[in-house]
């Protein structure tokens, strides 16, 4: 039994799913989580200067984009509620605009976003 618990504890994915599945989630909770993810993503994007930087960070970026997509999907059950624009969101927008101006980076970033966009499109139907 203790061995099983240790195996479970080491699985961050299972733990994350457990915590997310058990916690009551409100629209405000999701907004706070989204803000946190946007801050982390913005910090990652600030380090990008070349397409090679995107390739080096692609796994981390993909995780950030995927997590933001999950949060957006979770907010759909709160129809009619709209989050206000924040400084964090504006900073992310500015950073995305900056890196999209770097030759070759736009395509590399879009490749890391592909799965997140697909999940958003799929869940919309």
N, CA, C and O of each residue as an XYZ file, in Angstrom:
500
protein
N       0.827     -1.193      0.000
C       0.000      0.000      0.000
C       0.866      1.248      0.000
O       0.589      2.207     -0.722
N       1.932      1.232      0.827
C       2.805      2.401      0.892
C       3.553      2.575     -0.433
O       3.760      3.700     -0.887
N       3.957      1.463     -1.049
C       4.628      1.522     -2.334
C       3.720      2.133     -3.391
O       4.158      2.942     -4.209
N       2.455      1.742     -3.364
C       1.491      2.297     -4.298
C       1.355      3.796     -4.099
O       1.287      4.557     -5.064
N       1.316      4.215     -2.838
C       1.215      5.645     -2.549
C       2.444      6.394     -3.054
O       2.320      7.492     -3.594
N       3.622      5.811     -2.883
C       4.852      6.462     -3.356
C       4.857      6.596     -4.872
O       5.290      7.613     -5.415
N       4.370      5.559     -5.550
C       4.299      5.634     -7.010
C       3.326      6.720     -7.441
O       3.583      7.475     -8.379
N       2.212      6.781     -6.740
C       1.221      7.799     -7.067
C       1.789      9.193     -6.834
O       1.581     10.092     -7.649
N       2.504      9.378     -5.730
C       3.069     10.681     -5.398
C       4.068     11.148     -6.443
O       4.177     12.345     -6.708
N       4.792     10.222     -7.030
C       5.815     10.610     -7.999
C       5.228     10.993     -9.347
O       5.908     11.604    -10.171
N       4.006     10.649     -9.571
C       3.381     10.989    -10.845
C       2.742     12.370    -10.758
O       1.627     12.514    -10.256
N       3.444     13.376    -11.245
C       2.910     14.739    -11.167
C       1.634     14.897    -11.989
O       0.755     15.681    -11.631
N       1.535     14.171    -13.067
C       0.320     14.252    -13.876
C      -0.882     13.731    -13.095
O      -1.933     14.371    -13.056
N      -0.719     12.576    -12.480
C      -1.821     12.010    -11.703
C      -2.182     12.919    -10.540
O      -3.360     13.118    -10.245
N      -1.181     13.465     -9.887
C      -1.439     14.370     -8.774
C      -2.150     15.629     -9.257
O      -3.090     16.101     -8.618
N      -1.707     16.157    -10.361
C      -2.364     17.341    -10.913
C      -3.808     17.069    -11.267
O      -4.683     17.894    -11.004
N      -4.062     15.915    -11.862
C      -5.432     15.553    -12.202
C      -6.275     15.356    -10.950
O      -7.442     15.746    -10.909
N      -5.679     14.753     -9.936
C      -6.401     14.542     -8.693
C      -6.774     15.875     -8.049
O      -7.915     16.077     -7.632
N      -5.803     16.776     -7.974
C      -6.068     18.071     -7.355
C      -7.084     18.877     -8.148
O      -7.962     19.520     -7.572
N      -6.964     18.844     -9.455
C      -7.894     19.583    -10.289
C      -9.280     18.960    -10.226
O     -10.283     19.673    -10.193
N      -9.339     17.641    -10.209
C     -10.615     16.961    -10.188
C     -11.365     17.114     -8.873
O     -12.596     17.088     -8.862
N     -10.655     17.273     -7.775
C     -11.290     17.345     -6.461
C     -11.608     18.766     -6.028
O     -12.493     18.984     -5.202
N     -10.902     19.712     -6.574
C     -11.077     21.089     -6.126
C     -12.292     21.715     -6.797
O     -12.478     21.578     -8.006
N     -13.113     22.396     -6.019
C     -14.207     23.131     -6.663
C     -13.610     24.291     -7.455
O     -12.784     25.045     -6.942
N     -14.024     24.420     -8.675
C     -13.445     25.438     -9.541
C     -14.496     26.497     -9.842
O     -15.603     26.195    -10.288
N     -14.124     27.729     -9.590
C     -14.991     28.847     -9.923
C     -14.375     29.590    -11.091
O     -13.225     29.356    -11.463
N     -15.147     30.477    -11.655
C     -14.640     31.296    -12.749
C     -13.436     32.117    -12.278
O     -12.449     32.249    -13.002
N     -13.521     32.666    -11.067
C     -12.408     33.452    -10.522
C     -11.156     32.597    -10.326
O     -10.043     33.064    -10.565
N     -11.335     31.345     -9.891
C     -10.195     30.430     -9.747
C      -9.501     30.234    -11.095
O      -8.275     30.285    -11.197
N     -10.311     30.012    -12.111
C      -9.757     29.802    -13.447
C      -9.052     31.059    -13.960
O      -8.009     30.970    -14.607
N      -9.620     32.218    -13.672
C      -8.974     33.476    -14.081
C      -7.615     33.631    -13.416
O      -6.642     34.024    -14.060
N      -7.552     33.322    -12.128
C      -6.278     33.417    -11.402
C      -5.252     32.432    -11.957
O      -4.080     32.769    -12.129
N      -5.705     31.224    -12.230
C      -4.812     30.223    -12.795
C      -4.345     30.646    -14.194
O      -3.182     30.458    -14.550
N      -5.253     31.210    -14.968
C      -4.891     31.707    -16.293
C      -3.867     32.826    -16.216
O      -2.923     32.865    -17.006
N      -4.048     33.727    -15.274
C      -3.077     34.822    -15.091
C      -1.700     34.263    -14.754
O      -0.685     34.713    -15.286
N      -1.682     33.285    -13.871
C      -0.414     32.673    -13.484
C       0.278     32.027    -14.685
O       1.480     32.200    -14.885
N      -0.483     31.290    -15.471
C       0.082     30.649    -16.668
C       0.559     31.685    -17.686
O       1.599     31.505    -18.321
N      -0.203     32.769    -17.839
C       0.222     33.813    -18.783
C       1.518     34.461    -18.332
O       2.366     34.777    -19.168
N       1.697     34.669    -17.031
C       2.954     35.229    -16.509
C       4.115     34.306    -16.837
O       5.166     34.753    -17.297
N       3.918     33.011    -16.598
C       4.971     32.031    -16.874
C       5.301     31.991    -18.364
O       6.472     31.939    -18.742
N       4.275     32.015    -19.203
C       4.484     31.990    -20.647
C       5.213     33.250    -21.105
O       6.128     33.176    -21.925
N       4.815     34.389    -20.585
C       5.467     35.649    -20.946
C       6.941     35.609    -20.568
O       7.793     36.047    -21.340
N       7.246     35.086    -19.386
C       8.647     34.976    -18.954
C       9.442     34.087    -19.902
O      10.587     34.398    -20.233
N       8.839     32.981    -20.343
C       9.505     32.086    -21.298
C       9.740     32.801    -22.635
O      10.813     32.686    -23.228
N       8.736     33.531    -23.095
C       8.839     34.203    -24.391
C       9.859     35.334    -24.376
O      10.461     35.640    -25.406
N      10.055     35.948    -23.234
C      11.043     37.038    -23.120
C      12.452     36.574    -23.462
O      13.295     37.380    -23.856
N      12.706     35.293    -23.313
C      14.031     34.738    -23.561
C      14.272     34.407    -25.028
O      15.390     34.059    -25.408
N      13.251     34.510    -25.842
C      13.355     34.089    -27.241
C      13.851     35.224    -28.126
O      13.295     36.322    -28.140
N      14.910     34.923    -28.859
C      15.489     35.873    -29.814
C      15.656     35.266    -31.204
O      15.789     35.989    -32.191
N      15.649     33.935    -31.277
C      15.872     33.245    -32.552
C      14.946     32.033    -32.660
O      14.399     31.578    -31.655
N      14.770     31.509    -33.875
C      13.992     30.276    -34.017
C      14.604     29.113    -33.219
O      13.881     28.242    -32.736
N      15.925     29.104    -33.085
C      16.588     28.061    -32.314
C      16.182     28.137    -30.841
O      16.045     27.104    -30.184
N      15.991     29.347    -30.319
C      15.519     29.503    -28.941
C      14.147     28.868    -28.762
O      13.861     28.261    -27.730
N      13.304     29.015    -29.777
C      11.969     28.406    -29.714
C      12.101     26.888    -29.685
O      11.425     26.222    -28.902
N      12.957     26.343    -30.523
C      13.127     24.898    -30.576
C      13.660     24.373    -29.242
O      13.224     23.320    -28.777
N      14.591     25.090    -28.627
C      15.128     24.673    -27.330
C      14.047     24.687    -26.249
O      14.032     23.820    -25.375
N      13.154     25.655    -26.306
C      12.109     25.814    -25.285
C      10.784     25.192    -25.697
O       9.786     25.366    -24.998
N      10.747     24.481    -26.803
C       9.475     24.039    -27.369
C       8.646     23.175    -26.415
O       7.425     23.321    -26.373
N       9.269     22.292    -25.659
C       8.488     21.449    -24.745
C       7.842     22.285    -23.646
O       6.677     22.076    -23.308
N       8.590     23.226    -23.093
C       8.025     24.096    -22.053
C       6.929     24.982    -22.627
O       5.879     25.152    -22.008
N       7.167     25.546    -23.802
C       6.166     26.400    -24.438
C       4.900     25.614    -24.751
O       3.788     26.091    -24.525
N       5.077     24.415    -25.268
C       3.926     23.579    -25.593
C       3.096     23.313    -24.339
O       1.868     23.398    -24.373
N       3.770     22.992    -23.231
C       3.050     22.767    -21.973
C       2.281     24.004    -21.546
O       1.149     23.891    -21.076
N       2.870     25.178    -21.698
C       2.197     26.431    -21.312
C       0.972     26.677    -22.191
O      -0.103     27.001    -21.686
N       1.135     26.524    -23.500
C       0.004     26.724    -24.413
C      -1.098     25.702    -24.153
O      -2.282     26.040    -24.163
N      -0.706     24.454    -23.923
C      -1.694     23.414    -23.643
C      -2.448     23.712    -22.351
O      -3.664     23.534    -22.291
N      -1.750     24.158    -21.329
C      -2.404     24.464    -20.055
C      -3.365     25.634    -20.210
O      -4.466     25.611    -19.659
N      -2.955     26.658    -20.956
C      -3.872     27.780    -21.200
C      -5.108     27.327    -21.955
O      -6.211     27.799    -21.680
N      -4.936     26.421    -22.901
C      -6.092     25.889    -23.633
C      -7.022     25.137    -22.685
O      -8.242     25.276    -22.776
N      -6.459     24.342    -21.776
C      -7.280     23.618    -20.803
C      -8.083     24.585    -19.934
O      -9.257     24.353    -19.650
N      -7.442     25.657    -19.524
C      -8.122     26.657    -18.688
C      -9.253     27.315    -19.477
O     -10.357     27.495    -18.962
N      -8.970     27.670    -20.725
C     -10.007     28.288    -21.557
C     -11.190     27.341    -21.761
O     -12.346     27.764    -21.725
N     -10.897     26.075    -21.974
C     -11.964     25.091    -22.146
C     -12.793     24.989    -20.864
O     -14.020     24.896    -20.916
N     -12.116     25.008    -19.717
C     -12.827     24.911    -18.434
C     -13.724     26.120    -18.190
O     -14.740     26.003    -17.505
N     -13.364     27.284    -18.742
C     -14.187     28.481    -18.524
C     -15.480     28.446    -19.326
O     -16.397     29.218    -19.048
N     -15.565     27.579    -20.298
C     -16.761     27.540    -21.150
C     -18.025     27.174    -20.377
O     -19.131     27.512    -20.799
N     -17.866     26.489    -19.253
C     -19.059     26.146    -18.476
C     -19.619     27.351    -17.721
O     -20.700     27.277    -17.136
N     -18.893     28.440    -17.737
C     -19.340     29.676    -17.095
C     -19.797     30.667    -18.166
O     -19.319     31.800    -18.214
N     -20.712     30.240    -19.014
C     -21.191     31.087    -20.102
C     -21.749     32.388    -19.551
O     -22.448     32.405    -18.538
N     -21.429     33.462    -20.227
C     -21.936     34.763    -19.826
C     -20.966     35.538    -18.949
O     -21.074     36.759    -18.836
N     -20.020     34.844    -18.328
C     -19.028     35.549    -17.523
C     -17.825     35.867    -18.396
O     -17.348     35.023    -19.155
N     -17.352     37.082    -18.277
C     -16.222     37.534    -19.088
C     -15.156     38.107    -18.167
O     -15.450     38.912    -17.283
N     -13.920     37.687    -18.381
C     -12.808     38.215    -17.599
C     -12.371     39.557    -18.175
O     -12.370     39.764    -19.388
N     -12.010     40.434    -17.299
C     -11.502     41.731    -17.723
C     -10.079     41.586    -18.252
O      -9.335     40.700    -17.830
N      -9.717     42.452    -19.165
C      -8.346     42.487    -19.653
C      -7.435     42.929    -18.509
O      -7.782     43.814    -17.727
N      -6.272     42.302    -18.427
C      -5.341     42.621    -17.348
C      -3.982     43.016    -17.903
O      -3.699     42.828    -19.086
N      -3.162     43.558    -17.045
C      -1.799     43.912    -17.433
C      -1.008     42.671    -17.836
O      -0.151     42.737    -18.718
N      -1.294     41.546    -17.192
C      -0.614     40.292    -17.518
C      -0.955     39.875    -18.946
O      -0.070     39.492    -19.711
N      -2.215     39.948    -19.299
C      -2.631     39.615    -20.658
C      -2.039     40.564    -21.685
O      -1.629     40.147    -22.769
N      -1.998     41.832    -21.340
C      -1.401     42.834    -22.241
C       0.087     42.566    -22.442
O       0.596     42.691    -23.555
N       0.788     42.195    -21.365
C       2.219     41.904    -21.461
C       2.466     40.696    -22.359
O       3.418     40.682    -23.139
N       1.605     39.682    -22.246
C       1.721     38.515    -23.115
C       1.490     38.903    -24.568
O       2.220     38.456    -25.452
N       0.493     39.722    -24.818
C       0.203     40.186    -26.176
C       1.408     40.926    -26.759
O       1.791     40.689    -27.904
N       1.993     41.809    -25.978
C       3.160     42.582    -26.433
C       4.328     41.655    -26.741
O       5.020     41.832    -27.743
N       4.545     40.671    -25.880
C       5.658     39.738    -26.085
C       5.433     38.867    -27.319
O       6.369     38.609    -28.076
N       4.208     38.419    -27.522
C       3.911     37.642    -28.727
C       4.133     38.486    -29.977
O       4.691     38.004    -30.963
N       3.700     39.732    -29.939
C       3.902     40.623    -31.087
C       5.397     40.806    -31.358
O       5.823     40.824    -32.513
N       6.190     40.940    -30.296
C       7.640     41.128    -30.450
C       8.273     39.919    -31.118
O       9.028     40.064    -32.080
N       7.972     38.735    -30.619
C       8.656     37.568    -31.176
C       8.146     37.202    -32.559
O       8.869     36.586    -33.341
N       6.916     37.571    -32.871
C       6.410     37.305    -34.219
C       7.136     38.136    -35.272
O       7.091     37.804    -36.456
N       7.788     39.186    -34.869
C       8.556     40.020    -35.797
C       9.936     39.430    -36.104
O      10.598     39.872    -37.043
N      10.369     38.454    -35.334
C      11.677     37.830    -35.545
C      11.537     36.801    -36.664
O      10.694     35.908    -36.582
N      12.359     36.919    -37.711
C      12.243     35.984    -38.837
C      12.331     34.514    -38.400
O      13.254     34.114    -37.691
N      11.354     33.731    -38.840
C      11.334     32.305    -38.575
C      10.719     31.898    -37.240
O      10.449     30.718    -37.020
N      10.496     32.850    -36.358
C       9.983     32.514    -35.027
C       8.483     32.248    -35.061
O       7.992     31.366    -34.356
N       7.765     32.995    -35.864
C       6.307     32.819    -35.913
C       5.933     31.375    -36.229
O       5.075     30.788    -35.570
N       6.578     30.816    -37.232
C       6.280     29.447    -37.637
C       6.636     28.465    -36.520
O       5.897     27.514    -36.265
N       7.756     28.698    -35.864
C       8.180     27.809    -34.782
C       7.217     27.888    -33.595
O       6.895     26.864    -32.991
N       6.761     29.080    -33.260
C       5.799     29.250    -32.159
C       4.470     28.592    -32.530
O       3.870     27.899    -31.708
N       4.016     28.802    -33.742
C       2.749     28.210    -34.166
C       2.802     26.685    -34.114
O       1.788     26.039    -33.847
N       3.971     26.108    -34.365
C       4.115     24.652    -34.263
C       3.936     24.195    -32.816
O       3.374     23.128    -32.573
N       4.411     24.995    -31.848
C       4.250     24.618    -30.437
C       2.806     24.813    -29.976
O       2.376     24.192    -29.004
N       2.058     25.672    -30.667
C       0.662     25.945    -30.301
C      -0.323     24.989    -30.954
O      -1.493     24.955    -30.571
N       0.118     24.231    -31.908
C      -0.762     23.426    -32.765
C      -1.727     22.558    -31.967
O      -2.931     22.580    -32.222
N      -1.218     21.798    -31.012
C      -2.080     20.890    -30.250
C      -3.084     21.652    -29.389
O      -4.237     21.239    -29.265
N      -2.649     22.759    -28.797
C      -3.550     23.565    -27.963
C      -4.689     24.133    -28.810
O      -5.847     24.121    -28.394
N      -4.355     24.623    -29.984
C      -5.381     25.179    -30.875
C      -6.342     24.077    -31.313
O      -7.553     24.286    -31.376
N      -5.796     22.918    -31.611
C      -6.635     21.794    -32.020
C      -7.603     21.398    -30.903
O      -8.768     21.104    -31.169
N      -7.127     21.390    -29.660
C      -8.021     21.019    -28.552
C      -9.102     22.073    -28.348
O     -10.237     21.736    -28.011
N      -8.767     23.340    -28.546
C      -9.777     24.400    -28.446
C     -10.828     24.252    -29.541
O     -12.024     24.380    -29.279
N     -10.388     23.986    -30.754
C     -11.316     23.800    -31.871
C     -12.184     22.569    -31.675
O     -13.389     22.603    -31.928
N     -11.574     21.485    -31.225
C     -12.305     20.240    -31.025
C     -13.360     20.370    -29.943
O     -14.472     19.864    -30.095
N     -13.025     21.040    -28.858
C     -13.964     21.202    -27.743
C     -15.064     22.203    -28.036
O     -16.083     22.224    -27.346
N     -14.872     23.032    -29.052
C     -15.879     24.034    -29.415
C     -17.087     23.367    -30.025
O     -18.206     23.858    -29.880
N     -16.880     22.261    -30.702
C     -17.969     21.583    -31.432
C     -18.930     20.892    -30.510
O     -19.895     20.281    -30.968
